[in-house]
Amino acid sequence: MKRFIIFTLIATLLIGVFPPAVSAKATYVTVKQVALKQSASTKAKTLVTIPKGKVVTHLSDKGSWSNVQYGKQKGYVAKRDIKKQTAAPKPAAGTLPAPSYAYTQFASYKGGSVISIYGKSYKIDPPLLPFFKKNVATLQTIFGLPIISGNTVTGYKELKFDLRGPKAAQIQIDATAASRIHTFVVPIDAFPNLPVTITAAAPVRQLATYGARPYEKGFYGESDLRLNGTFRQVDLTGRATLTGKATIDRLVLRMGDLYPSAHSYTADVQINGTITHLESLYRDAQVTLGKTTVVRNLKGVDANQLLDGQFGLIRGTRPQATLVRGRWMNDPERRISSWTEMMANRTIDDKTLRQWFTQLGLKHVTDDALPSYRLAFETNAKATNTRIEMGTLESWQRLILDVNASLGTTTYDHPFVLANDNDILVRHDRPLRDLKTDRTDLYQYELIGLIGPTGQFEQIAFKRTHSNPKLHQFGTLDSQMILEPYEAPGLYRHVSIQNGKRHIVSVEVADVDGRLGIVKVNGQPLHAFQKPAPKVEVKLSSGYIFIRSSDQAWLQHAQQFKTGGTYDEPTQLAVGNVSDAGDWNKGTYLAAGSYGLSKGKSIRIQAYGYKDVLVRIP
């Protein structure tokens, strides 16, 4: 026994004096673009060009050369061209901005080591190849903002999948892709009832979802997004059931940024794991938490909003499983839940609604406005993409006050009118996308409706969608396919309440060539909104088209352009600073994605209050 103890002590001392050999491999970063040589000589064959800032594995040194490995390739680079990586970059604090979604570049991948972007071939950086090859079914059609060095794609600022086929719904993210691709954007309703599964081998910086345009309930059915791994931030922008075993630092409910899907207010979070921060940028968010979902912090929603029931806001299930959980409904809320379900399935009369208001003790109810109240509450209960949560006493009282305020307003706002097409467009505002700014939520609670000549609402909706921010002759609120929303000639009022501010515009409707159409806006004839257009310049560069004019008033009213016939879908313009604009960044300009455009092609630019301007791309 003594011999064994003594021998053990000697061995321990030897290990302390002579520590075990450490692998010579270490992580280095290229300080500039370098050539990976086959041997330690400037005359040796170049195996691959490594962009600046790329990680290589250091194997050994040979004179002024270092033997390194880049991806699967080994070779030599000059010592002075690499430096040792000290520490991994820390993730950004706080909420990451939403991806831009629009103005991305189209690309296709069919296997191999080459990707086609707008028809031009680029090499894929070797470390990224395993990700592309493993997900070839998913990456056949993609949109995004690639990071390109020379003729090589080294990563993506945003990578938006266009899933086509069941095999594309399985996405594997390896460590290199997680570090090289800043934001993954995934459709959540690409296929009926088909789950999209994302498995991450390393922490993913940002994963965002998007839905198609809002559709009626049941068109696509429920959509599942299954997450496995660790995610710095997950953004939900449409209805989805979130499952899987994952750790999420921040779950952001954007719910309607740019692509709201049906039931855009609903999220079913059944993650088996911990969500450190649950943040809602949408006041009407409805979230259900699973039994094994742990939420540690809330932002944008408080404990008083945590309700149970079909028409509640947020629900926690088992107290021991969730650190944040809600309360049960009180008596008025249970009645409201029952009545809302009743209105969703059948029509009620004004008398019944008046009785409900009396039971709830609601104030400022006028009998003359009962038809408009009933239309508002029934429309909302039956709605899908434009529905707001009406689960509390306060929400019912607010809707009554909003209807009263809308019916009693006769002071008109400045209208934004496009009157140069067969389709007259009237708006309360001029919405422009920003290429750089985080768009939080343009789909907040908003009353938007049409008051007819009788003084009552004829159409009403809540929350903006792709179609209902437009108030125009062909399709007022629900769909661009609805013709002639005006049932009789007379004076109509278009009302919008957004962020507590009321906007109202009047339109006079009369017989025009045998059909009802707009003849005046705010008492002015349509030709008053057709001022001559100024001289306009356009420039095509790197996936964008840029538009500018010395006439700042026109530039502040420009909205969109068309490339083909009258009925082609227009391309919306955006503001922002793009490096490829060059000297144009010294002034003000507008931009849009250039997909489908080429030199010599003409575009027709439309601005509110002006005639269209036809410009040929130089």
Secondary structure, DSSP 8 states (H G I E B T S, - for coil): -HHHHHHHHHHHHHHHHS-----S-EEEEESS-EEEESSSSTTS-EEEEE-TT-EEEEEEEETTEEEEEETTEEEEEEGGGEEE--S-----SS-------SS-EEEE--STTEEEETTEEEEE-GGGHHHHHHTTTTSSEEEEEEEEETTEEEEEEEEEE---SGGGGEEEE-HHHHHHEEEEEEES-SSTT--EEEEESS-BSEEEEE--S---TTSS---EEEEEEEEEEEEE-S-EEEESSEEEEEEEE--SSS---SSTTEEEE--SEEEEEEEES-TT-EEEE-TTEEEEEEES--GGG---STT-SEE---TTT-SS------HHHHHHHHHHHHHHHS---HHHHHHHHHHHT--S--GGGHHHHHHHHHHHHH-STT-----SHHHHHHHHHHHHHHHT-------EEE-SSSS-EEESS---EESSS----S-SSEEEEEE-TTSSEEEEEES--SSTT-EESS-SSS-TT------SSEEEEEEEEETTEEEEEEEEEEEETTEEEEEEETTEEGGGG-B-----EEEEETTEEEEE-S-HHHHTTEEEEESSSTTS--EE-EE---GGGGGGGGS--EEEE-TT--TT-EEEEEETTB--EEEE--
